[in-house]
Structures are given as structure tokens and as C-alpha cells.
Amino acid sequence: MRRFAPLAALVLMIALAVPATAAPSAGLEYRVFATREGLVGGTTANGHVITDRDHFVALPSRLGLSPKGTGTYSVKVCASNGRCEWAPVWDVGPWNTKDDYWNATRQTWTGLPQGKPEAQAAYQDKYNGGKDQFGRTVSNPAGIDLADGVFWDGLKLTDNAWVTVTFEWTGTAPVAYVRTEGGPLNVRSAPSVTASQVGLAANYAQLRLECQTTGQKITGAQGTSAIWYRIASGMFVSRTYLVDAPTVNAC
């Protein structure tokens, strides 16, 4: 007599046979030491002239450098106080210029683990004799430089500090780009302009969108809308300051 597997068992067998789909991600994330760049009036590696309280970051490799006026390569930087800023990568540094430490296969310093800047290894472990690629003695473990506006206004730091950096271009979640009339976009704790400001998103920055919801209807640089996107836990931005923003799952 022919026997048939119970329906529940068949369903389980089918489920096990279908590969699981990875959830969309914001990107690779590492904890690194941040220093303030300053250098107001100077010119960055992509040709941007640094302004007072500017909003961009520097990473120590041109492999993560955005062209001027774009956010192809952007990061989310979060401080221990809970504040975050999304900002484009517009300069190269600190310390090194060929240290793409976020990549699994690095340009140089291939003996170091992914996510550990060479300057950090040199400072903490005396890697490379405690020196950077130029032979300078490394005096701090910095793996990212923050423009003054990111440092003071976005993160509200008062001194160089360890931060959590998410490399947005390595993510898989839906993406949009900030387009304001010049200044940074306020990131709110809820989908309303009356909600507390919990961070900033610099003009041109790339954002990974977690979900969307209906909130306060406002008019911004890109029109009028009641749609808000959650870009991190408890952090929202209005669609009216974004371009290329798709429709995503509801929050």
C-alpha cells in the first residue's frame, strides 16, 4: 500500500529546499576612531572647497571617494550619544590614502582584518612600526575624518571619539539621495517637523530606506508630500528633500 507524507511534512520539505532571501541591509558597519578635519578654505580630494561647518567625511582611500557634488559614496556616522549623520565622502584621509579597510580585499595592508584601519593597527599594535604609508609616526588611531558640521552639529561631539560607521554604498536596501537647498536635512525621531532632531543628513548624501509611513504633510525642496522614510531605528526624513526615492514597504 502506497503511503503519503503528511501535508505539514511536505510543506516543511519545500521550505527547506527554497534558499532563504537575505533581508536588505544598510551596509557594512565598523567602529572606528573619528577626528575633526577642519581646514576651512582648503580644497578636498574631489575639488570641493571646504566651508565653515561643512558636511562631508574623509576616508583613507580614493576607492571610496565621491565625485564633487555627488553622494555615490556616503556613510552613516553614529556617536555614542545616539546621534547620527549621513554624509558624502569628499576627501581622502586621515593618515593614509590607500587604505580601503572596509573592503574584504584591500589595496594595501592585506594582513590586517577587514574593518580595521591601518592607522588604528599602527597606533594600538605598532603595526608597520607604528607608522603610516608615508613613514609618519601615527599619533591617533583615526579611520575617518569629519568635517566641522558633521562633528559639531550632526553628532554634537566635543572631542575626537570612537564612532560607528556604516558604508552606505555596500548596502542592499532601497536607496535615495538628499537634495536640499544647500544645508543639511534634519533627521527626526518621528515623521513630523515637531519631533525632536536626532541627527542630520548632508546634502547629496546617500540614504538606505528601511520603510515608509504617512506623517506630517510638508513642502520641501522636492515638492509637497506626507510620506516619510525611516532610515534607522527611530530616525525619519521627509520625502520632500529626497530624489530618486522609490516606494518601499510600509513601516
Backbone bond lengths (Angstrom), bond angles and torsions (degrees), N, CA, C in turn:
res aa  C-N    CA-C-N  psi(-1)  N-CA   C-N-CA  omega(-1)  CA-C   N-CA-C  phi
1 M - - - 1.464 - - 1.530 109.03 -
2 R 1.336 117.87 131.63 1.455 122.74 -177.86 1.523 110.22 -77.05
3 R 1.342 115.66 133.53 1.464 119.82 179.85 1.533 109.94 -109.35
4 F 1.332 116.75 145.67 1.463 122.68 179.76 1.525 109.08 -115.89
5 A 1.326 115.41 138.46 1.470 119.67 177.46 1.513 109.45 -66.76
6 P 1.301 117.84 143.89 1.467 120.35 176.18 1.526 110.35 -56.12
7 L 1.323 116.37 151.39 1.462 121.98 -177.96 1.519 111.72 -56.75
8 A 1.327 117.06 -41.19 1.467 120.20 -178.78 1.520 111.26 -61.08
9 A 1.339 115.77 -38.69 1.460 119.67 179.90 1.518 110.83 -67.06
10 L 1.351 116.49 -38.95 1.460 120.21 178.27 1.522 111.17 -63.75
11 V 1.327 116.28 -42.26 1.470 120.63 178.82 1.518 110.16 -61.35
12 L 1.341 116.39 -42.60 1.455 120.57 179.40 1.517 111.03 -63.05
13 M 1.336 116.70 -41.93 1.461 120.63 -179.89 1.522 111.01 -62.56
14 I 1.329 116.60 -40.83 1.465 120.72 179.69 1.521 110.31 -66.43
15 A 1.332 116.26 -42.40 1.465 120.62 -179.17 1.521 111.24 -62.16
16 L 1.334 115.82 -40.10 1.457 119.68 -179.89 1.519 111.88 -69.33
17 A 1.333 116.40 -26.51 1.460 120.40 -177.57 1.521 112.52 -79.95
18 V 1.340 117.74 -19.56 1.464 121.60 -177.99 1.525 109.17 -92.50
19 P 1.340 118.45 122.38 1.468 120.45 -179.40 1.527 111.30 -61.37
20 A 1.317 116.39 139.85 1.460 120.97 178.31 1.525 109.90 -71.57
21 T 1.325 116.20 142.28 1.459 121.52 178.06 1.519 109.10 -94.13
22 A 1.315 116.25 125.72 1.461 120.18 -178.82 1.521 110.39 -66.49
23 A 1.320 116.02 140.58 1.462 120.72 177.64 1.522 109.43 -68.56
24 P 1.339 117.85 143.94 1.466 120.27 177.87 1.527 110.68 -56.18
25 S 1.315 116.34 140.83 1.461 120.28 -176.95 1.522 111.25 -119.14
26 A 1.333 115.00 158.95 1.464 120.69 176.52 1.518 111.41 -81.54
27 G 1.336 117.64 -19.35 1.458 120.75 178.77 1.514 112.55 129.17
28 L 1.325 115.50 174.53 1.457 121.62 177.91 1.525 110.02 -61.75
29 E 1.317 116.26 143.51 1.464 121.06 -175.29 1.525 109.66 -134.46
30 Y 1.336 115.49 130.49 1.460 120.60 179.19 1.527 109.63 -139.13
31 R 1.317 115.04 151.63 1.465 120.82 175.87 1.522 108.11 -97.01
32 V 1.326 116.09 119.53 1.460 121.06 -177.04 1.527 109.92 -135.76
33 F 1.316 115.16 166.46 1.466 120.74 -179.43 1.523 108.93 -90.10
34 A 1.331 115.87 132.47 1.465 121.78 -177.29 1.520 110.80 -111.56
35 T 1.329 115.18 140.37 1.458 121.76 174.56 1.527 109.14 -123.31
36 R 1.330 116.09 157.11 1.463 121.23 179.21 1.524 109.22 -84.49
37 E 1.343 115.94 130.81 1.464 120.06 -176.73 1.520 113.17 -78.72
38 G 1.335 117.90 -45.46 1.462 119.12 -176.25 1.522 111.01 66.35
39 L 1.340 116.65 -127.99 1.474 123.74 175.07 1.523 113.19 58.01
40 V 1.335 117.37 35.75 1.465 121.48 179.38 1.529 109.74 -57.70
41 G 1.329 115.67 131.83 1.458 121.61 -177.51 1.512 113.31 95.21
42 G 1.320 116.97 -15.34 1.457 120.91 177.35 1.520 111.41 -79.53
43 T 1.315 116.20 175.04 1.463 122.05 -179.14 1.520 109.65 -116.39
44 T 1.321 116.43 132.26 1.459 121.19 -178.57 1.530 110.90 -79.75
45 A 1.312 115.58 175.68 1.465 121.49 -178.24 1.522 112.81 -63.83
46 N 1.339 118.08 -21.41 1.472 119.51 178.84 1.528 112.46 -102.32
47 G 1.333 116.96 9.33 1.459 120.53 175.21 1.510 115.67 94.40
48 H 1.318 118.13 2.59 1.462 121.61 178.41 1.526 110.00 -76.84
49 V 1.328 116.76 133.39 1.459 121.41 176.21 1.528 108.13 -88.58
50 I 1.319 116.12 122.39 1.460 121.88 -172.70 1.526 110.77 -71.63
51 T 1.336 115.27 128.85 1.457 121.59 179.44 1.529 110.44 -105.68
52 D 1.313 115.27 169.08 1.459 120.88 177.58 1.531 109.96 -61.55
53 R 1.316 117.27 132.30 1.467 123.86 -179.72 1.533 110.98 52.20
54 D 1.302 115.55 50.14 1.467 123.03 -178.15 1.529 110.65 -74.56
55 H 1.352 114.72 166.94 1.469 119.97 -175.47 1.526 111.01 -131.19
56 F 1.325 115.49 89.46 1.463 123.22 174.13 1.523 107.05 -161.20
57 V 1.325 116.40 173.88 1.463 120.24 175.58 1.521 109.21 -132.09
58 A 1.332 115.03 167.73 1.462 122.12 174.60 1.518 108.93 -122.42
59 L 1.328 115.86 137.52 1.463 122.91 173.27 1.528 108.27 -122.23
60 P 1.335 117.63 151.63 1.468 119.95 -170.74 1.534 116.10 -82.52
61 S 1.323 117.38 41.23 1.465 121.39 174.26 1.520 109.39 -162.98
62 R 1.318 116.18 140.03 1.461 120.41 176.54 1.527 112.37 -70.21
63 L 1.316 117.52 -10.39 1.462 120.03 177.82 1.526 111.75 -69.89
64 G 1.330 117.31 -10.44 1.459 120.96 176.97 1.514 112.32 -120.19
65 L 1.333 117.75 24.98 1.462 122.01 -175.41 1.521 111.47 -98.63
66 S 1.334 116.97 125.70 1.465 121.76 176.02 1.522 110.43 -82.15
67 P 1.332 117.46 144.18 1.463 119.03 170.02 1.534 110.14 -60.52
68 K 1.305 116.11 154.95 1.462 121.80 -179.72 1.530 110.66 -54.63
69 G 1.332 115.94 133.87 1.457 120.84 177.68 1.511 114.39 74.61
70 T 1.337 117.58 21.69 1.462 121.31 176.98 1.524 109.57 -136.50
71 G 1.330 115.45 168.69 1.460 120.48 178.24 1.509 112.12 -129.49
72 T 1.338 116.17 31.44 1.462 120.72 179.59 1.522 110.96 -50.68
73 Y 1.319 115.14 -43.16 1.461 121.29 174.49 1.526 107.26 -110.99
74 S 1.313 115.30 113.67 1.467 121.66 -179.93 1.518 109.11 -136.43
75 V 1.319 115.57 159.23 1.462 120.94 178.09 1.522 109.99 -130.97
76 K 1.307 114.82 155.98 1.464 121.79 166.20 1.517 106.17 -104.46
77 V 1.325 116.63 125.02 1.460 121.52 179.85 1.521 108.00 -116.01
78 C 1.325 117.11 125.02 1.464 121.20 -178.55 1.524 110.35 -123.14
79 A 1.321 115.29 134.41 1.460 121.74 179.64 1.521 110.30 -95.14
80 S 1.317 115.78 168.30 1.465 120.60 -178.89 1.524 112.31 -68.57
81 N 1.340 117.58 -14.33 1.467 120.85 177.38 1.528 112.37 -81.70
82 G 1.333 117.34 0.39 1.458 121.62 177.58 1.515 114.77 94.04
83 R 1.323 117.73 -7.46 1.456 120.71 179.90 1.531 110.71 -85.13
84 C 1.351 115.22 149.28 1.463 120.85 179.73 1.525 110.00 -135.36
85 E 1.317 115.69 152.04 1.465 120.63 167.85 1.517 109.07 -134.72
86 W 1.339 114.11 138.25 1.458 122.61 172.39 1.527 106.60 -97.91
87 A 1.323 117.64 127.74 1.463 119.74 -174.63 1.525 110.63 -147.94
88 P 1.342 117.06 148.13 1.465 120.23 177.39 1.523 111.26 -75.98
89 V 1.320 115.90 154.54 1.468 121.88 175.99 1.525 107.31 -91.27
90 W 1.337 116.13 110.64 1.463 120.76 -175.43 1.523 113.14 -121.03
91 D 1.325 117.39 3.05 1.462 118.61 179.77 1.524 109.38 -144.82
92 V 1.331 115.46 166.90 1.460 121.97 -178.82 1.527 109.18 -116.25
93 G 1.307 116.26 130.05 1.456 123.91 -177.69 1.524 107.72 143.32
94 P 1.298 119.59 -178.59 1.464 128.62 2.46 1.532 112.72 -85.92
95 W 1.297 115.78 163.71 1.458 125.86 177.22 1.520 113.00 66.74
96 N 1.320 118.00 -67.97 1.461 121.43 -173.38 1.524 112.24 -105.02
97 T 1.327 115.28 166.15 1.465 120.82 177.85 1.526 112.65 -126.59
98 K 1.335 116.45 0.17 1.469 120.22 179.45 1.528 110.48 -134.50
99 D 1.327 115.03 38.54 1.470 120.21 -177.68 1.525 110.00 -118.34
100 D 1.321 116.23 79.64 1.470 121.53 177.62 1.527 109.02 -83.49
101 Y 1.307 115.43 68.97 1.467 121.90 -171.11 1.522 113.48 -64.93
102 W 1.322 118.61 -16.17 1.466 121.91 179.70 1.530 111.99 -78.92
103 N 1.317 117.84 -16.19 1.463 121.42 -178.30 1.525 111.62 -86.70
104 A 1.319 115.54 146.36 1.466 120.39 178.67 1.525 110.82 -65.29
105 T 1.340 116.66 -37.97 1.461 121.98 175.75 1.520 107.66 -111.84
106 R 1.323 117.04 110.59 1.457 121.91 -172.48 1.524 111.77 -89.75
107 Q 1.347 115.18 155.80 1.463 121.34 173.45 1.523 110.77 -60.20
108 T 1.313 114.97 -48.51 1.460 122.31 -178.16 1.524 108.70 -137.97
109 W 1.323 116.41 175.52 1.464 121.56 178.72 1.533 110.94 55.97
110 T 1.327 115.55 44.23 1.466 120.74 -173.88 1.529 113.18 -66.95
111 G 1.318 117.46 -12.66 1.458 119.73 178.45 1.513 113.90 -81.34
112 L 1.326 117.06 -7.46 1.466 120.57 -178.92 1.526 110.90 -88.69
113 P 1.325 117.50 151.03 1.468 120.14 177.80 1.523 111.51 -69.85
114 Q 1.313 116.03 149.18 1.458 121.02 176.47 1.526 109.47 -57.47
115 G 1.336 116.04 134.36 1.454 120.86 177.93 1.514 114.66 95.25
116 K 1.337 117.91 -5.58 1.470 120.31 179.78 1.525 109.52 -109.51
117 P 1.329 118.20 110.80 1.463 120.70 178.62 1.526 111.71 -61.40
118 E 1.335 115.67 147.30 1.461 119.78 178.76 1.516 111.04 -60.21
119 A 1.336 117.05 -38.00 1.462 119.93 -179.95 1.528 111.34 -62.20
120 Q 1.315 116.37 -36.71 1.462 120.01 177.73 1.527 110.49 -65.64
121 A 1.339 115.81 -44.29 1.465 119.83 178.99 1.529 110.99 -64.62
122 A 1.330 116.28 -39.19 1.465 120.20 179.57 1.526 110.67 -65.28
123 Y 1.320 116.33 -42.39 1.466 121.24 -177.19 1.527 112.06 -72.13
124 Q 1.324 116.00 -44.22 1.465 119.94 -174.30 1.526 113.15 -85.90
125 D 1.339 116.54 -36.97 1.465 120.65 -170.62 1.525 113.69 -117.12
126 K 1.342 116.83 3.17 1.469 121.98 -176.51 1.529 112.08 60.60
127 Y 1.331 115.51 28.07 1.468 120.53 175.12 1.532 108.67 -60.14
128 N 1.320 116.58 143.75 1.465 122.30 -178.14 1.530 111.28 54.85
129 G 1.329 114.99 34.26 1.458 119.36 179.59 1.513 113.84 68.68
130 G 1.355 115.89 18.80 1.458 120.06 -179.17 1.513 113.62 77.55
131 K 1.339 117.01 18.07 1.467 120.71 -175.86 1.529 111.62 -119.50
132 D 1.343 115.81 159.84 1.458 121.03 175.95 1.526 109.67 -88.65
133 Q 1.337 117.52 -171.30 1.466 120.24 -176.22 1.523 112.83 -67.08
134 F 1.327 116.87 -18.30 1.462 121.14 -179.01 1.528 112.56 -96.59
135 G 1.336 116.09 2.12 1.452 120.01 179.40 1.513 114.69 85.72
136 R 1.332 116.83 9.18 1.462 120.43 178.24 1.527 110.05 -83.14
137 T 1.314 116.87 143.56 1.463 120.57 175.73 1.522 109.04 -71.09
138 V 1.321 116.62 125.07 1.466 121.95 -176.31 1.529 109.28 -78.54
139 S 1.329 116.40 120.42 1.467 121.13 -175.17 1.525 113.62 -101.81
140 N 1.330 117.74 -3.19 1.467 121.50 172.07 1.528 107.72 -155.28
141 P 1.324 118.35 160.83 1.470 120.91 -173.41 1.526 114.66 -89.80
142 A 1.327 118.39 26.13 1.464 121.78 -169.67 1.523 113.82 -60.15
143 G 1.343 114.29 135.72 1.456 121.85 174.62 1.512 112.45 -120.19
144 I 1.343 116.88 0.45 1.464 121.68 177.76 1.525 108.27 -156.29
145 D 1.329 116.03 141.48 1.461 122.58 172.14 1.525 108.19 -107.17
146 L 1.323 116.43 140.24 1.463 121.99 179.54 1.520 109.97 -114.20
147 A 1.330 116.36 129.64 1.460 119.61 172.22 1.524 108.89 -62.52
148 D 1.331 115.95 158.44 1.464 120.65 -171.24 1.527 113.72 -56.75
149 G 1.335 117.29 -38.77 1.463 119.65 -179.19 1.518 112.46 -66.81
150 V 1.328 116.45 -36.97 1.466 120.40 176.30 1.529 109.12 -65.71
151 F 1.317 115.29 -46.28 1.465 122.35 -176.38 1.528 111.72 -63.72
152 W 1.331 116.23 -53.88 1.463 120.58 -173.25 1.527 114.07 -85.46
153 D 1.342 117.32 -42.66 1.465 120.73 -171.84 1.528 113.17 -96.05
154 G 1.324 116.00 -42.95 1.456 118.66 -179.25 1.517 112.65 -71.79
155 L 1.339 115.75 -51.00 1.467 120.73 -176.54 1.520 113.34 -99.23
156 K 1.330 116.47 -16.15 1.472 122.75 -177.61 1.532 111.41 55.97
157 L 1.318 114.85 45.57 1.458 120.73 175.46 1.525 109.77 -82.77
158 T 1.302 115.53 153.16 1.462 121.03 175.23 1.522 111.29 -116.58
159 D 1.330 116.62 -9.80 1.462 121.30 179.01 1.525 107.87 -155.02
160 N 1.319 116.44 163.56 1.457 120.55 175.12 1.527 109.21 -55.52
161 A 1.339 116.51 145.03 1.465 118.62 -170.97 1.524 111.52 -156.84
162 W 1.326 115.39 162.08 1.460 121.47 171.45 1.525 108.70 -76.11
163 V 1.315 115.88 134.65 1.464 122.04 -179.00 1.525 108.86 -134.60
164 T 1.321 115.36 164.03 1.461 120.92 175.08 1.522 108.05 -103.84
165 V 1.325 115.93 122.93 1.461 121.55 -175.80 1.524 109.70 -113.13
166 T 1.332 115.86 126.73 1.461 121.88 173.92 1.520 108.10 -108.05
167 F 1.316 116.25 126.39 1.462 122.24 -177.84 1.529 107.62 -89.43
168 E 1.325 114.75 94.92 1.459 121.67 -168.09 1.528 113.73 -57.46
169 W 1.315 117.96 -35.46 1.465 119.81 -176.00 1.528 112.80 -69.91
170 T 1.322 117.20 -12.29 1.464 119.98 177.54 1.527 111.99 -90.44
171 G 1.324 117.46 -1.04 1.456 121.24 -177.78 1.518 113.11 -81.36
172 T 1.317 115.07 173.40 1.469 121.20 179.83 1.525 112.58 -124.14
173 A 1.326 118.16 -6.03 1.464 121.22 178.92 1.530 109.54 -70.23
174 P 1.342 117.91 158.43 1.469 120.88 178.34 1.526 111.16 -54.76
175 V 1.322 115.45 148.27 1.458 120.23 -171.71 1.526 111.74 -122.22
176 A 1.332 115.40 151.04 1.464 122.96 171.85 1.523 107.13 -146.44
177 Y 1.343 115.65 167.75 1.466 120.56 -177.96 1.522 110.11 -126.44
178 V 1.317 115.95 141.10 1.461 121.57 179.93 1.522 109.86 -76.09
179 R 1.344 115.57 131.79 1.462 121.10 172.75 1.523 107.82 -137.67
180 T 1.311 114.90 102.35 1.456 121.10 176.72 1.521 108.33 -106.94
181 E 1.305 116.06 -168.88 1.463 119.93 175.72 1.522 110.85 -88.18
182 G 1.326 116.04 9.05 1.460 120.35 176.06 1.512 114.04 145.39
183 G 1.313 117.14 -50.23 1.453 121.00 -176.92 1.517 112.35 -80.64
184 P 1.327 117.10 174.39 1.463 120.50 179.36 1.523 111.92 -73.13
185 L 1.315 115.15 157.23 1.461 123.13 178.78 1.524 109.45 -90.60
186 N 1.325 116.33 133.80 1.462 120.17 176.21 1.527 110.29 -70.45
187 V 1.310 116.03 133.56 1.461 122.42 173.03 1.521 106.54 -100.30
188 R 1.339 116.28 125.95 1.464 121.35 -172.53 1.527 111.87 -108.39
189 S 1.322 115.77 157.83 1.465 121.39 179.47 1.525 112.47 -78.96
190 A 1.329 116.98 -11.12 1.463 123.48 178.44 1.530 107.10 -153.40
191 P 1.335 118.62 164.03 1.466 121.18 -176.18 1.529 113.99 -76.23
192 S 1.321 115.58 63.58 1.460 121.67 -178.78 1.524 108.77 -159.46
193 V 1.331 116.47 146.16 1.465 119.72 178.84 1.525 111.67 -73.55
194 T 1.321 117.46 -10.29 1.461 120.38 176.68 1.528 112.05 -90.16
195 A 1.326 116.91 -9.72 1.467 120.51 177.70 1.525 109.16 -71.91
196 S 1.305 116.23 157.18 1.461 120.49 -176.95 1.525 111.28 -64.42
197 Q 1.324 114.70 145.64 1.460 120.34 176.34 1.524 108.38 -82.65
198 V 1.334 116.62 123.78 1.465 120.87 -175.93 1.525 112.09 -116.58
199 G 1.324 115.76 6.35 1.456 120.00 178.72 1.511 110.54 168.23
200 L 1.333 115.31 -170.92 1.454 121.83 -179.55 1.527 109.82 -137.81
201 A 1.324 115.15 156.89 1.465 121.74 171.76 1.523 106.37 -128.07
202 A 1.313 116.11 115.15 1.458 121.13 -175.36 1.524 111.51 -66.66
203 N 1.318 115.67 152.17 1.461 120.28 173.69 1.532 108.95 -56.40
204 Y 1.322 116.40 135.78 1.468 126.26 -178.99 1.533 113.95 81.61
205 A 1.326 118.51 -8.48 1.463 119.75 -177.08 1.524 111.84 -64.11
206 Q 1.312 114.88 144.83 1.465 122.14 174.44 1.523 108.59 -86.32
207 L 1.330 116.00 134.76 1.461 121.70 178.62 1.522 109.69 -121.24
208 R 1.310 116.50 141.73 1.461 122.10 171.07 1.527 107.78 -98.75
209 L 1.327 116.31 126.47 1.459 121.83 -172.27 1.524 110.69 -96.39
210 E 1.328 116.63 123.75 1.462 120.93 179.21 1.524 111.62 -82.27
211 C 1.328 116.14 -43.19 1.462 121.18 -177.89 1.521 108.47 -170.84
212 Q 1.335 116.36 173.92 1.461 119.71 178.61 1.519 110.43 -129.81
213 T 1.333 114.38 155.54 1.455 120.30 -179.55 1.521 109.12 -147.78
214 T 1.313 116.02 165.38 1.461 121.00 176.10 1.519 108.85 -94.02
215 G 1.315 115.39 128.70 1.459 120.65 -179.87 1.512 110.79 -136.96
216 Q 1.304 115.73 -147.86 1.459 120.61 -179.69 1.528 110.42 -65.50
217 K 1.310 116.42 132.82 1.464 121.27 177.63 1.519 108.91 -80.44
218 I 1.323 115.97 123.28 1.461 119.53 -179.05 1.528 109.83 -136.84
219 T 1.315 115.25 166.61 1.460 122.17 175.48 1.517 108.60 -112.79
220 G 1.325 115.52 127.88 1.457 120.72 -179.73 1.512 111.22 -130.30
221 A 1.311 116.51 -165.12 1.463 122.10 -176.17 1.519 112.70 -63.37
222 Q 1.338 117.45 -22.47 1.462 121.15 -177.60 1.527 112.99 -112.67
223 G 1.343 116.99 20.44 1.456 119.44 175.72 1.515 113.21 118.12
224 T 1.338 114.94 -161.29 1.462 121.97 -177.89 1.523 109.36 -117.97
225 S 1.325 116.59 135.17 1.461 120.25 -178.47 1.522 110.06 -163.81
226 A 1.332 115.00 156.09 1.467 121.46 172.94 1.528 110.74 -105.55
227 I 1.338 117.05 5.32 1.462 120.84 -178.42 1.528 110.04 -84.92
228 W 1.312 114.90 132.65 1.461 122.38 175.34 1.522 108.43 -125.65
229 Y 1.312 115.77 147.51 1.462 121.25 177.89 1.523 110.17 -110.74
230 R 1.320 115.20 139.22 1.465 119.28 169.70 1.522 107.53 -89.03
231 I 1.333 116.20 125.41 1.464 120.28 -177.21 1.531 111.95 -111.82
232 A 1.304 116.45 -5.64 1.465 123.85 172.65 1.522 105.74 -168.66
233 S 1.300 117.21 168.69 1.459 120.12 -179.08 1.526 110.47 -58.55
234 G 1.343 116.26 121.15 1.456 120.95 179.26 1.512 114.52 70.29
235 M 1.351 117.66 23.19 1.464 121.18 -178.83 1.525 109.82 -135.37
236 F 1.341 116.05 123.64 1.459 122.19 -173.59 1.528 111.38 -130.54
237 V 1.344 115.01 149.21 1.465 121.29 172.88 1.520 108.83 -134.44
238 S 1.330 115.35 151.73 1.461 120.85 179.68 1.525 110.94 -80.95
239 R 1.324 114.87 143.07 1.467 120.53 177.14 1.526 111.57 -63.68
240 T 1.318 117.12 -20.72 1.463 120.70 -174.33 1.527 113.49 -71.95
241 Y 1.325 117.10 -2.78 1.464 120.72 176.33 1.524 111.63 -121.27
242 L 1.342 116.19 20.75 1.456 120.66 -178.49 1.519 111.02 -123.89
243 V 1.330 116.06 151.14 1.458 121.75 171.16 1.526 108.31 -119.95
244 D 1.325 114.61 155.87 1.471 121.98 -179.17 1.526 111.89 60.44
245 A 1.330 117.15 26.57 1.463 120.56 -178.13 1.528 110.20 -82.09
246 P 1.320 118.19 119.44 1.458 120.74 -179.73 1.525 111.85 -85.68
247 T 1.309 116.10 171.81 1.460 121.07 169.04 1.521 107.51 -81.73
248 V 1.331 116.67 128.08 1.463 120.86 -178.20 1.527 109.20 -124.20
249 N 1.308 116.42 177.75 1.460 120.90 -178.51 1.522 111.75 -60.57
250 A 1.311 115.68 148.30 1.462 120.59 177.69 1.526 110.01 -70.03
251 C 1.326 115.34 146.66 1.467 120.26 177.86 1.531 110.06 -72.32
